[in-house]
Amino acid sequence: MADSQELGAIRRFFRWLLSPSARWSVLALLVVGGLAGAVAVIGTQVAMAVTGSDQFCGSTCHSHASFVYPEHKESGHYANRTGVRAMCSDCHVPHNYPVKLFYKAKAGITDAIAEARGVISTQEKFDKERWRMANIVWDEMRGNNSANCRTCHDPEAMKTSKQSEDAVKQHKKFASGKATCIDCHTGVAHKEPEEPKPAEKAAAPK
């Protein structure tokens, strides 16, 4: 009996939800819809700004606060002679919507699971996983031709006269499509991990 009443209540709710409104004018519905949309858009932007800050990224997760963020603060991307700072999200999160939303959700869930499992809870554990985790990021950057790097660094705006001979040579490879930023700049904001020895690779879990 209770199940039938509950089912009836659900049917009445959906019937009410889908039926034409006799109480609200079209203008009122448009205003309510517009306000709801505005709240959703503004709320999303605020959430993106808060969760995309270095304060959030560098303190929310234990591994970030203990191992990742301190490295970033010692890099040229955090403090330099020009005072231009690249935040964590500038390098690690897509800048365009809706990809940005999906990526942040996926990354947040992945990080939360890793933290909960404790697989990167100590410096030793983190260093053991560093090569694997770094390669995930590097593969992403190679896949999008280092799009986030190129948000700030435009090869066409570079003055080759102020670059070393080797840098000019490598940037020509980038211009011709033979290489991308991350192929050379793997240790630009964090400690560059050492590639495991063949025996360690074979023993690593898949």
Salt bridges, closest charged atoms under 4 A:
ASP54 OD2 - HIS72 NE2 3.76
GLU71 OE2 - ARG130 NH2 2.75
GLU71 OE1 - HIS190 ND1 3.66
ASP111 OD2 - HIS64 NE2 3.90
ASP127 OD1 - ARG130 NH2 3.46
GLU129 OE1 - ARG132 NE 2.58
ASP139 OD1 - ARG142 NH1 3.30
ASP183 OD1 - ARG142 NE 2.88
GLU195 OE2 - LYS201 NZ 2.57
